[in-house]
Amino acid sequence: MQRTSLIKLLVCVGTIVAVFFVFIRPLANSIRQGLDLQGGTHVVLEAEDTEIAQVNDDAMQRVVSIMEKRINELGLTEPIVQREGERRVIIELPGIKDPDAAIQTIGKTAMLEFRDEDGNTVLTGTDLKDAQAAMNQQNNQCVVNLEFSDEGGKKFADLTLNNVGRTIAILLDGEVLTDPVVREPILGGRAEISGQRTLEEAQRLAILLRSGALPVKVNIIETRTVGPSLGQDSKDKSEFAFVIGIGAVLVFMLAFYRMSGLIADISLMAYTVALLAILKGLDATLTLPGVAGIILSIGMAVDANVLIFEHFKEEFRLGKTLRLSMDAGFDRAFTTIFDSNITTIIAAAVLFLYGTGTIRGFAITLGLGVVLSMLTAITLTRYMLKLMIASRIFTSPSAYGADGFLLFDPNYGRESKRKAVKDNA
């Protein structure tokens, strides 16, 4: 029994330590990083009143929605689009290699018009159903294939029917993209925009047309590029804070709880690897507030172990064996651990639901960290402590910190109060 428990303990500890040192850096480096860690482009847009459209709350909400759709279709890495004040929208584009192209796309109003030779606008972007970039197989030109809605298809059919032999101008934001000659009526509800020099340019135009026109005019009032030096500086400081946080927790647990603290530290290693693996699996983007959430959750990860080990000491002082004291410590601490962690999870959920941008990243890392810390403390730490006690490699209570002073002595002050009552009597 002792030999089997010892083998299981060594295998468990060895596996966790090996996995930690092998995978911790690759996992940390593989998680996508936000603008504040890897650099990128920061853009501020401001809406402007025009004779056609006035800025209001509904218009600004639509601007944010359209911007999110355009940027997401560009395939950018975890962009941040959020409203600031009444007229401004902040856009952060982490790791963008061609910020000019992204800015050109997000800044356009994308007002599509089809005009006849008399200057009459017959169709607009509202009549459009879909737009896709493609290569014309006949002339190898980059084009954008348009598909109109049912109503738009009827309008387009009438437009081409009434203008055979004449030109139709296709305009985007008031600029003529192309003005082809109508050779015959087009009745299928489809059209083609040519004149795009590259397929990438055609794809950007298709994205603009699919996402629709902005309801109000917007201007780019600020563009700031976060260089790699600033991003690397933030990253280095975060890593330093992470190392200091983990180191302080490990030393504290070893100093106060000895072998019990060592087991808690090993569980903390497993917790850290699991947290990073989950963030990688969720394809999350790590920002500085997210790093802060991880560091905070590391500190909270040992809260459960502290409660358990303090109850462990109390039970041992009542005359119980190490095994019974440990079981009682876990059982007594469970309710407190569960209640305290639930309140933190609720706070993290509220931040995630009602927060924006990096606040949600902080909420995700904090919430996941709290859940994982509770699971590792209740299951993994308890399992390894059972194996250690059963293996009897350490039989002295002092090896488990069971004979040390209590950080939170439930009897503190009671003796002095009884003495005072006795003296008064």
DRENSETI-297781 format. One line per field, with one value per residue (C-alpha): x, y, z; residue number from 0. Coordinates in steps of 0.1 Angstrom, whole numbers. Example, Ala and Ser with C-alpha at 12.3 -4.5 7.8 and 13.67 -1.06 7.14 Angstrom:
x 123 137
y -45 -11
z 78 71
i 0 1
END
This chain:
x 0 28 49 19 10 45 48 15 26 60 43 17 43 68 42 29 64 76 45 49 85 80 47 45 66 52 17 23 39 12 -16 -26 -16 -35 -24 -7 15 24 18 -6 -27 -50 -76 -101 -131 -155 -190 -200 -234 -243 -274 -283 -278 -275 -255 -277 -274 -290 -266 -236 -247 -250 -215 -200 -219 -208 -172 -171 -185 -160 -130 -140 -144 -108 -97 -79 -67 -92 -98 -114 -142 -159 -178 -164 -187 -214 -196 -164 -154 -121 -107 -76 -60 -34 -5 -17 10 -7 -25 -31 -52 -72 -78 -89 -114 -129 -130 -151 -188 -194 -223 -230 -250 -260 -267 -279 -265 -290 -275 -305 -297 -317 -302 -282 -264 -297 -308 -277 -279 -243 -209 -180 -145 -136 -114 -131 -120 -124 -100 -83 -94 -102 -139 -166 -198 -230 -262 -293 -323 -356 -366 -331 -330 -362 -348 -315 -334 -355 -323 -305 -336 -341 -304 -293 -264 -259 -236 -244 -221 -213 -202 -188 -188 -194 -164 -170 -157 -167 -192 -198 -219 -251 -251 -282 -307 -295 -324 -308 -304 -266 -239 -201 -178 -145 -115 -99 -62 -56 -78 -70 -84 -115 -120 -118 -144 -167 -164 -174 -204 -215 -213 -234 -231 -224 -254 -234 -202 -171 -137 -104 -91 -63 -41 -14 9 21 56 72 94 64 47 78 83 47 52 85 69 40 63 83 51 40 72 73 36 42 75 60 31 54 77 48 33 66 74 41 29 61 52 15 26 49 19 -2 27 27 -11 -5 18 -10 -35 -13 -7 -44 -54 -31 -42 -79 -71 -53 -82 -106 -84 -84 -64 -43 -40 -25 -57 -60 -25 -36 -65 -42 -18 -48 -62 -29 -30 -66 -56 -39 -68 -85 -54 -48 -83 -79 -45 -56 -85 -61 -41 -72 -83 -48 -47 -79 -60 -69 -45 -29 -52 -84 -72 -66 -100 -118 -98 -110 -146 -148 -132 -154 -184 -163 -143 -174 -192 -162 -154 -190 -191 -160 -173 -205 -185 -164 -197 -211 -178 -179 -216 -215 -179 -162 -128 -101 -124 -140 -105 -98 -132 -125 -91 -103 -134 -116 -88 -111 -130 -97 -82 -112 -111 -73 -75 -105 -94 -57 -42 -64 -54 -17 -18 -37 -9 18 3 -5 31 44 76 69 53 61 33 58 66 30 30 3 21 27 8 -26 -28 -65 -68 -105 -97 -78 -91 -113 -88 -83 -121 -127 -99 -115 -149 -134 -115 -147 -166
y 0 24 15 19 53 65 53 71 102 103 97 124 150 141 144 178 192 179 192 226 231 216 234 266 287 273 278 313 323 306 326 356 389 422 456 465 434 430 464 473 503 525 545 570 579 608 611 643 659 664 676 640 624 637 619 602 573 548 559 555 520 511 526 503 473 479 485 453 434 450 443 408 400 413 385 407 393 400 437 460 483 504 536 566 595 606 607 587 551 536 508 488 464 442 430 447 445 469 495 518 492 485 522 527 500 510 547 544 551 525 543 523 539 529 559 563 589 615 613 595 571 540 515 518 495 488 468 446 410 399 408 385 390 367 363 367 335 351 381 372 405 409 416 419 398 415 397 419 414 405 442 453 427 441 476 465 447 478 500 478 474 511 519 495 511 537 537 530 545 525 548 542 571 595 582 563 528 518 530 500 502 481 458 439 437 418 400 376 400 398 423 425 454 454 476 462 459 430 403 418 451 434 416 448 463 433 436 472 464 435 454 482 520 538 558 590 605 595 610 595 620 600 572 559 529 510 499 466 483 495 462 443 466 459 422 421 439 415 385 399 406 370 355 376 367 330 331 349 325 295 308 317 282 264 286 282 248 229 196 205 238 219 199 231 246 216 219 256 245 222 251 275 251 242 279 287 256 267 302 287 264 293 312 341 372 381 418 435 435 398 392 411 387 357 371 380 345 330 348 336 301 295 310 276 258 283 277 239 238 261 238 209 224 229 193 180 200 182 149 135 116 133 115 123 159 164 149 171 202 197 190 220 244 234 255 286 280 275 306 329 317 319 356 362 343 364 396 383 374 409 424 401 408 446 454 463 456 446 446 414 399 406 390 359 352 359 338 308 311 310 280 261 271 257 224 219 227 204 175 175 188 165 135 141 148 115 97 115 106 70 66 76 92 120 110 140 166 194 182 191 223 208 219 255 286 293 323 326 311 307 307 340 363 338 330 367 372 343 356 391 376 355 385 407 380
z 0 10 -21 -45 -30 -33 -70 -78 -61 -79 -112 -106 -94 -121 -149 -137 -133 -167 -185 -168 -179 -214 -223 -203 -227 -260 -247 -235 -268 -289 -274 -296 -282 -281 -293 -260 -262 -298 -313 -341 -353 -332 -351 -338 -360 -355 -370 -387 -394 -430 -449 -457 -423 -387 -360 -333 -310 -335 -362 -340 -330 -367 -374 -347 -360 -396 -386 -367 -396 -421 -398 -390 -427 -432 -410 -386 -352 -324 -332 -307 -319 -292 -290 -271 -262 -286 -319 -317 -324 -313 -334 -324 -349 -333 -355 -387 -414 -438 -417 -446 -464 -432 -426 -462 -458 -424 -433 -465 -464 -492 -509 -540 -569 -604 -625 -661 -686 -674 -639 -623 -595 -601 -577 -545 -521 -503 -534 -531 -518 -520 -534 -540 -555 -583 -614 -648 -667 -701 -696 -663 -648 -611 -607 -581 -588 -576 -568 -563 -541 -558 -559 -569 -597 -612 -610 -627 -654 -661 -661 -686 -708 -711 -717 -744 -762 -735 -705 -668 -642 -611 -583 -549 -525 -554 -574 -607 -605 -640 -667 -690 -722 -720 -750 -741 -712 -681 -665 -641 -612 -614 -625 -625 -615 -633 -631 -599 -603 -578 -563 -528 -540 -553 -520 -501 -523 -519 -481 -483 -504 -483 -451 -464 -463 -431 -420 -414 -426 -405 -405 -393 -367 -352 -364 -341 -347 -317 -326 -316 -290 -270 -274 -263 -233 -221 -227 -208 -178 -179 -179 -150 -130 -138 -125 -94 -86 -90 -71 -41 -39 -41 -14 9 6 12 42 60 50 41 23 21 5 -19 -31 -34 -55 -78 -82 -90 -119 -132 -128 -148 -177 -178 -179 -207 -226 -223 -235 -265 -272 -270 -295 -270 -274 -244 -234 -204 -184 -193 -179 -148 -145 -147 -121 -98 -102 -93 -60 -55 -65 -32 -11 -12 -1 27 41 38 55 83 90 87 116 137 133 140 173 183 184 150 128 98 73 93 99 62 52 78 66 30 41 64 39 9 17 23 -8 -29 -17 -21 -56 -67 -58 -78 -108 -106 -106 -136 -155 -150 -163 -193 -201 -196 -202 -234 -250 -227 -197 -211 -215 -178 -169 -189 -175 -139 -142 -158 -132 -103 -116 -123 -90 -72 -91 -86 -49 -42 -64 -74 -42 -21 -42 -40 -2 3 -16 4 38 27 14 49 34 59 92 113 117 113 77 68 88 111 142 131 144 129 106 117 151 159 197 195 222 239 267 275 275 299 321 322 330 358 373 372 390
i 0 1 2 3 4 5 6 7 8 9 10 11 12 13 14 15 16 17 18 19 20 21 22 23 24 25 26 27 28 29 30 31 32 33 34 35 36 37 38 39 40 41 42 43 44 45 46 47 48 49 50 51 52 53 54 55 56 57 58 59 60 61 62 63 64 65 66 67 68 69 70 71 72 73 74 75 76 77 78 79 80 81 82 83 84 85 86 87 88 89 90 91 92 93 94 95 96 97 98 99 100 101 102 103 104 105 106 107 108 109 110 111 112 113 114 115 116 117 118 119 120 121 122 123 124 125 126 127 128 129 130 131 132 133 134 135 136 137 138 139 140 141 142 143 144 145 146 147 148 149 150 151 152 153 154 155 156 157 158 159 160 161 162 163 164 165 166 167 168 169 170 171 172 173 174 175 176 177 178 179 180 181 182 183 184 185 186 187 188 189 190 191 192 193 194 195 196 197 198 199 200 201 202 203 204 205 206 207 208 209 210 211 212 213 214 215 216 217 218 219 220 221 222 223 224 225 226 227 228 229 230 231 232 233 234 235 236 237 238 239 240 241 242 243 244 245 246 247 248 249 250 251 252 253 254 255 256 257 258 259 260 261 262 263 264 265 266 267 268 269 270 271 272 273 274 275 276 277 278 279 280 281 282 283 284 285 286 287 288 289 290 291 292 293 294 295 296 297 298 299 300 301 302 303 304 305 306 307 308 309 310 311 312 313 314 315 316 317 318 319 320 321 322 323 324 325 326 327 328 329 330 331 332 333 334 335 336 337 338 339 340 341 342 343 344 345 346 347 348 349 350 351 352 353 354 355 356 357 358 359 360 361 362 363 364 365 366 367 368 369 370 371 372 373 374 375 376 377 378 379 380 381 382 383 384 385 386 387 388 389 390 391 392 393 394 395 396 397 398 399 400 401 402 403 404 405 406 407 408 409 410 411 412 413 414 415 416 417 418 419 420 421 422 423 424
END
